[in-house]
Amino acid sequence: MFVTVFLTLGLAVSLWLRWRHQHRGLLKAAQQFPGPKTLPGLGNAMMFMCKPEEMVKQIKNLFVNYGDIVRFWLGPDLNIVVACPDELKVLLTNSKMSVKGPQYKYMADLIGRGLLSGSGPEWSKHRKIAKPNFGKRAIESYTPVFNDEVSLLLEELRRKPHDQQFNIYRDIVNTTSYSVCRTLMGLTKEQTMNIPGLQEIIEESPSNYKVIFDRMTKWYLQIDPVFWLTSQYRLQKRFSKLITIFGKDIVKHRREHLKNITEDFKLEHMEMEEDGMLSVVDRFILSGELDQPTMEKEIFTVFTASQESTAKTASYLLLMMAYHPDCQEKLYNEIKSILGDSDRDVTDDDLKRMPYMEMVLKEVARLFPIGAILQRTVAEDIAIRSGYLPAGSSMSFSVFHLHRDPRFWDNPDAFDPERFNPENTERRHQNAYIPFSLGPMNCLGRSFATKLVKTICGRILREFEVTSQSSYEDLRLAIYISVVAIGGFPVILKKRNSTK
């Protein structure tokens, strides 16, 4: 027994020393930057072995203790965390930073190296194929579907007891999911309602995002044989099967649809830069660039990136209105002045006339960004203010913490839409607000999500006053890819007397 232990330790030490010799250049470059002390083999991985809500504090402490540019090690991976807005703009627009970091591997294990978790030539092709469906003309064409689904949501909300608190995300995520299926996926209402496993996917997606983030941050779950023994692996394996079934069903419907479309129509609309006449799935099929398994994963990627993030943002907005009645009253008056007292569809022109809605939405995106912490691989040495980022390292940045940095935001943790009035926007550092990232890898679905969120919240707030038994001070946050409200989105809806 003693001999076995001795040999195992000896092998571990030998491998560690060999790694240090092979990566001596990277180790030397890391010394340019301050950071916490490391453990052999683990680096700073133990720092992230904490409760989800403690992760936010751990990252903040890095900046407090070590400054704008900090290094830490996740096992053998060197991460340089950058918190300086000027440096971030230069780095995120640099072609040497066009590959996502190694931690995205754990997302790719589930959904493939596509639009959300991929990079490089394949990612670029897929993004180019999908882009027309997120352009201005395409999004304008989605107005009837958005309003139709929100009308169904309102019918559901009207049936809620007026004094009962509930988690409004659960209702909103169904609305965003159906909206995505009927626009980006190209499905009819009936086809959407009959997608096998759709409700399970909607309900289980948050748990699987947590699994991915746990693998990103907990060193022992990155050891595949260990992960395979966990209930998290079984959860992810089952979810992967649901993704396959989901993708196959949608592809089947769209292949049948494409049989009835002329070749001239397909060619004309494939070449348009902003067009919703073909769905994203149609474009994937017609491009010939994706095999069936890749297409299934990419379909789910487009779906989940659009429906889950949009539902969270809309839910945060309504919760913030419940917590801040003065802001809610101001927003309600704006909505009522445009939409009137009767429920009706919201148009693009209506939304353009709601500047306070825009300010509220921007403040929500500041406090609760969908991409909370992002990572890029450094392909070549890149000069920065205090040295250089070495090739082979990763550049990480926390949008969440940048958006709450007291150097750029007064009382940064408070909710205050007036930060985004013209005067305050003009005075603020222009790169201190990046909810959709920067550069060629920025968020493709920004306009889609913005319009759907405004449509949902505008019509709900026109009809209902939103309150909550909890307060803003009770809000507990964690980061699982995006910013998660641990207690959900508890609200009470009260019908306004002046609405019909």
C-alpha positions, 0 to 999 in steps of 0.5 A: 500500500505504501509503495503504491501511494509513494509511486502515485505521488512520485508520478504526480510530482514528475508530471507537474515538474514536466508541465512546468518545464514545458510551460516555463514561458507562460509561467514567466509571463504570468508573473507580470500580473498580480494575483492570489497564491496558487496550489500545485496542480490546482492553481486557484481552483479552490477559490471557486469551491464556494456557494453560488452566490459567493462566487460574485463576491470572490471575483469582486475581491480579485479586483479589490485586492489586485487591481484592474488586471489580475491573473489566476490559474484554473489548473493548468489554464492561465486566466488574465482577468481584465476590468479596464474598459479601454483595454477591453474594447481593444482586446474584444475587437482584436482578431487575435481574440476571436476564439472562445476560451477553454471553459466553453468546452463544457458548454460545447459538450452539450450543444456543440461548438456552434453560435453560443459556444464555438468560434473560428471558421465554422462558427463564422459560417453558421453566424453568417447563415443565421444573421438575416433572421436577426436583421431589421426587416426580419424582426419587423415581420415578427410583430404579429407573432410576438403580439399573438403570444403575448395576448395568450400570456395575458389571458393566462395572467388574468386567471391568476388570483389577484392577491397570490404571489407567483414566479412570473418567469414560468409564464413568460418563458413559455411565451418567449419559447413559443415566439422563438419557435414561430419566428426563428424556427419557422413553425406554425402554432400547431407544430410548436404545440406538438414538438416532443419534449418542448416543455421538458426542455423549457423546464430543465434548461436552467438546471443544465446551465448550472451543470455547465457552469459547475464544470467550468468552475469546479476542478473535480467535475472537469475530470471526465471519469469523476463527472460520469459518476455524478447525477449531473452527468445523467441529467445532462445525458438525458437532456442531450437526448431531448435536444436531439429529438427537438432538433429532428422534429423541427428539421422534419417540418422545415424540410417538408415546407421547403419542398413546396417552395420554388428554387428561385424563392429560396435563392432570392431570400438566402441572399438577402442580408435582412429577411425573415421569409426563410427561417434560421432552420431553412437557411441551415438546411439550404446552406449544405454546411451542417450535417444532421447532428450539428444542425440539431445542436445549432437549432437548440442553440438558437432556441435557448439563446433566444427564449431563455435570455429574453424571458429572464430579462423580461422577468427582471424588468417586471420584478424591478418595477415591483420593487420600485413603484415610482419607476413603475408609475412613470413607465406605466404613464408612458405606456398608457399615453401611447397604448391607451386604456384598451389592450391592443397590439404593440407596433414598432412605432409604439416602441420607438415612442417609449424612451423611459422603457428603453432606459429601464431596459438598459438598467436591467441589462446593466444589473443582470447581464445575460453573458455575465462572465466571458472568456477568450483564448489569446492566440498570439501575444497581445500588448496591453497597458501593463505588459502583454497577454501571452499566447496560450493564456485566456482573457476573462472579463466580468460584465457583471462586475464592470457594470457595478464598478463604482468608478463608472457608476454612482451607487452601482448596486442601486436600480436607477433608470435615469443613469441612461438619460441623455445627459448621464449617458453622455458623461459616462465612460462609453465602454463601461456598459457592454451588455451584449459584448463588443466586436465580431463576437457580440450578441446576434439576438440583441434586437430580437430580445429587446423588441420581445421584452418590450412587447411583453412588459409594455402590455403587462404593465398597461394592464396590471400593477406589479407588486411583491412581498419581497424587496430589492434588498432581499434579492439574491444573485448567482452566476450560472452563465447568466445572472440568476435570481436564486429566489425566482421572480416573485410578483403579485399582479393587480388589475388596473381599474382603467384598463379593459 
